[in-house]
């Protein structure tokens, strides 16, 4: 349900995070236009695509026009273990959150949070990042990015840095990644330098549409790739800009004629 791309600049001074709404309308290689979360899809998904991290990675690469170097797959249990391993996270909960789902895949879900600053262990933190309110996935992404900023601050704090080798060893068995222990340790060390400038977090720009009664997020491809190029320090050549504009037209042309706007 959660897909993000992180980039650390070559000078290690900035960290850029971009979130993909799970309803994002993209081309899944070999399968055509679909929601981006269908590219990964676990065995319980109805999409039938079931591509795992490799197809998800290729879908993101094609969508953004960049190469992805590494991946990390974290389920809810691993997420809780990571948060507990770093001693929990302090989050200012912005409003009352209450939700019950007895049919949740993980044996039921209860979200019960009151507004205000509070210290969250892994079990509580996972309810904060999963809460779905009237803003839908867009509101949830805002909370997830806020949570990632808090995590970055915690991981780079003087109290945690000496413990990072132990923390990484503890959580490596819980996540699926092509990063080695040494690479993860180097990555964590890089964050310390970048944390001074904070975490720049964005979401794929676009607009909501209904297609055949199903909600989708239609990306503004030109705005997205232009912003991404600026963030990565890439000067777009005339031919690259032409390809960008062509990709934007292809996305607009892929929208079926029966698509309708979401009521205000």
C-alpha positions in Angstrom: 0.0 0.0 0.0 3.0 2.4 0.4 5.5 3.1 -2.3 8.2 5.7 -2.0 11.5 6.6 -3.8 14.4 8.1 -1.9 17.4 9.9 -3.4 20.5 11.0 -1.6 22.5 13.7 -3.5 26.0 13.0 -4.5 27.3 15.6 -2.1 25.3 13.9 0.7 23.7 17.1 1.7 20.1 16.4 0.8 17.6 13.6 0.9 14.7 13.7 -1.5 11.6 11.5 -1.0 8.7 11.1 -3.5 5.5 9.3 -2.6 3.4 7.5 -5.2 -0.4 7.4 -4.5 -1.5 3.7 -4.7 -4.2 4.7 -7.2 -1.6 6.2 -9.6 -2.5 5.5 -13.2 0.7 4.1 -14.8 1.8 1.7 -17.5 2.8 -1.6 -15.9 5.3 -3.2 -18.3 3.7 -6.2 -20.0 0.3 -5.5 -18.5 -0.8 -2.0 -19.7 -2.4 0.8 -17.8 -3.2 0.0 -14.1 -2.9 1.3 -10.6 0.8 1.4 -9.5 0.3 -0.9 -6.5 -0.9 -3.6 -8.9 2.7 -3.9 -10.2 3.8 -5.3 -6.8 0.5 -7.0 -5.6 0.7 -9.9 -3.2 -1.0 -13.2 -3.6 -4.3 -11.9 -2.2 -4.6 -9.2 -4.9 -7.3 -9.4 -7.5 -5.2 -7.8 -10.3 -3.5 -11.0 -11.2 -0.3 -9.2 -12.0 1.7 -10.3 -8.9 5.0 -8.9 -10.1 6.8 -8.3 -6.8 9.6 -5.9 -6.2 11.2 -6.3 -9.7 8.1 -5.4 -11.7 7.4 -2.5 -9.2 10.9 -1.2 -9.6 10.7 -1.4 -13.4 7.3 0.4 -13.4 8.7 3.2 -11.3 11.8 3.5 -13.5 9.7 3.7 -16.7 7.3 6.2 -15.1 10.0 8.6 -13.8 12.6 8.0 -16.5 15.4 7.2 -14.0 17.2 4.1 -12.8 16.5 2.7 -9.3 19.7 1.4 -7.7 18.2 -0.5 -4.7 15.0 -1.6 -3.1 13.7 -2.4 0.4 10.4 -4.2 1.0 9.0 -3.7 4.5 5.8 -5.3 5.8 3.8 -4.2 8.8 5.6 -6.6 11.1 9.0 -5.4 10.0 7.9 -1.8 10.3 7.0 -2.4 13.9 10.3 -4.1 14.6 12.3 -1.3 13.1 10.5 1.4 15.2 10.9 -0.6 18.4 14.6 -1.2 17.6 15.3 2.6 17.5 13.3 3.2 20.7 10.1 4.5 19.2 9.2 7.8 17.5 7.8 11.1 18.9 4.9 12.4 16.7 2.5 15.3 17.1 -0.8 13.7 16.2 -2.8 16.4 14.4 -6.3 15.2 15.2 -8.5 12.5 16.7 -8.1 9.3 14.9 -10.4 6.3 15.4 -11.1 3.4 13.1 -11.9 -0.3 13.4 -11.6 -2.9 10.7 -12.2 -6.4 12.1 -11.5 -7.9 8.6 -8.0 -6.5 8.2 -5.6 -9.1 6.9 -3.5 -8.9 10.0 -6.1 -10.2 12.4 -8.1 -7.0 12.7 -7.1 -3.3 12.9 -8.0 -0.7 15.6 -6.7 2.9 15.2 -7.3 4.9 18.4 -5.2 8.0 18.7 -5.8 11.3 20.5 -4.4 14.6 19.3 -1.1 16.0 20.7 2.5 15.0 21.0 3.1 11.4 22.0 5.8 8.7 22.0 4.8 5.8 19.8 6.1 2.2 19.8 6.0 0.2 16.6 2.5 -1.2 17.2 1.1 2.3 17.7 3.1 3.9 14.9 1.8 1.5 12.3 -1.8 2.6 13.1 -0.8 6.3 12.6 0.7 5.7 9.2 -2.2 3.5 8.1 -5.1 5.8 9.1 -7.3 6.7 6.2 -9.4 9.9 6.7 -11.6 12.1 4.5 -8.5 13.1 2.5 -8.1 9.4 1.5 -4.6 8.3 0.3 -3.5 11.9 -0.2 -3.9 12.7 3.5 -2.3 9.4 4.5 0.8 10.2 2.4 1.2 13.5 4.2 1.3 11.6 7.5 3.7 9.1 6.2 6.1 11.8 5.0 5.8 13.5 8.4 6.6 10.2 10.0 9.6 9.6 7.7 11.0 13.0 8.8 10.6 12.1 12.4 12.4 8.7 11.7 15.3 10.5 10.0 15.7 12.8 13.0 15.7 9.8 15.4 18.1 7.7 13.4 20.6 10.6 13.2 20.3 11.5 16.9 23.4 11.1 19.1 21.7 8.5 21.2 21.0 6.2 18.2 24.1 6.5 16.0 26.3 4.3 18.2 23.6 1.7 18.2 23.0 1.6 14.4 25.1 -1.5 13.7 23.1 -3.5 16.2 19.8 -2.0 15.0 20.5 -2.9 11.4 21.6 -6.4 12.3 18.3 -6.8 14.2 16.1 -5.7 11.4 17.9 -7.1 8.4 16.2 -10.5 8.8 12.8 -8.8 8.8 13.1 -6.8 5.5 13.6 -7.9 1.9 16.4 -5.9 0.2 19.3 -6.1 -2.2 21.4 -3.9 0.1 24.1 -5.5 2.2 24.6 -4.8 5.9 27.6 -2.6 5.0 25.6 -0.6 2.5 22.8 -0.1 4.9 25.3 1.1 7.5 26.8 3.5 5.0 23.3 4.7 4.0 22.5 5.5 7.7 25.8 7.3 8.0 25.0 9.4 4.9 21.7 10.5 6.5 23.6 12.2 9.4 25.2 14.7 7.0 22.0 15.2 5.0 19.8 15.6 8.1 21.2 19.1 8.6 19.2 20.3 5.6 16.2 18.2 6.4 14.2 15.8 4.2 12.5 17.2 1.1 9.3 15.2 0.6 6.8 15.4 -2.3 4.0 13.5 -3.8 3.4 12.8 -7.5 1.4 15.8 -8.7 -1.8 15.1 -10.5 -5.6 15.0 -10.3 -8.2 12.4 -9.3 -10.5 10.8 -11.9 -13.1 8.1 -12.0 -12.6 5.5 -14.8 -15.4 3.0 -15.1 -16.4 3.8 -11.6 -12.9 3.2 -10.1 -10.9 6.1 -8.7 -7.4 6.8 -10.1 -4.7 9.5 -9.6 -3.8 10.9 -13.0 -0.2 12.2 -12.9 1.1 15.5 -14.2 4.0 13.8 -15.9 5.6 17.0 -17.3 5.6 18.8 -13.9 6.8 15.7 -12.1 9.8 15.0 -14.4 10.8 18.6 -14.6 10.8 18.9 -10.8 12.7 15.6 -10.5 15.4 16.8 -13.0 15.8 20.0 -11.0 16.1 18.0 -7.8 18.7 15.6 -9.2 20.6 18.5 -10.7 20.0 17.4 -14.3 19.9 19.9 -17.2 17.2 18.8 -19.7 18.4 19.0 -23.3 16.0 19.9 -26.1 15.6 16.3 -27.1 15.0 15.2 -23.4 12.3 17.9 -23.1 10.7 16.8 -26.3 10.6 13.2 -25.0 9.1 14.5 -21.7 6.4 16.4 -23.5 5.7 13.3 -25.7 5.4 11.1 -22.5 3.0 13.7 -21.0 0.8 13.5 -24.1 0.9 9.7 -24.1 -0.4 9.7 -20.5 -3.2 12.1 -21.4 -4.1 10.0 -24.4 -4.3 6.8 -22.3 -7.2 8.2 -20.3 -10.4 6.5 -21.5 -13.2 8.8 -22.9 -15.6 7.7 -20.2 -13.4 9.1 -17.4 -15.2 11.6 -15.1 -14.0 14.2 -12.6 -14.3 13.6 -8.9 -17.1 15.8 -7.4 -15.8 18.6 -5.2 
